[in-house]
Amino acid sequence: MKIERIQDMLHSKEKTDVFYEDRPVWIQEVHNNIATVGFIDNNEERDVLIEDLYEDNLYN
């Protein structure tokens, strides 16, 4: 995913499904090329590279 797309999503009222390693996440904040994400399926938080995030419709 590109930083511009993440910024668009963070400023949008529209819900967008985002995934990291096939797990749904929400993006909490972004610093340079690192995003802090929370996993929807548990309370885990992790810093990940933004290029490793993807939207659910990317491969459709």
CORRA-V525258 format. One record per helix or strand. SS is the DSSP state (~ for helix, > for strand). FROM is the first residue (numbers start at 1). LEN is the number of residues. If there is no record, write none. Layout:
# CORRA-V525258
ss->{SS,SS}
from->{FROM,FROM}
len->{LEN,LEN}
This chain:
# CORRA-V525258
ss->{~,>,>,>,>,~,>}
from->{3,18,23,34,45,50,53}
len->{8,3,9,6,5,3,3}
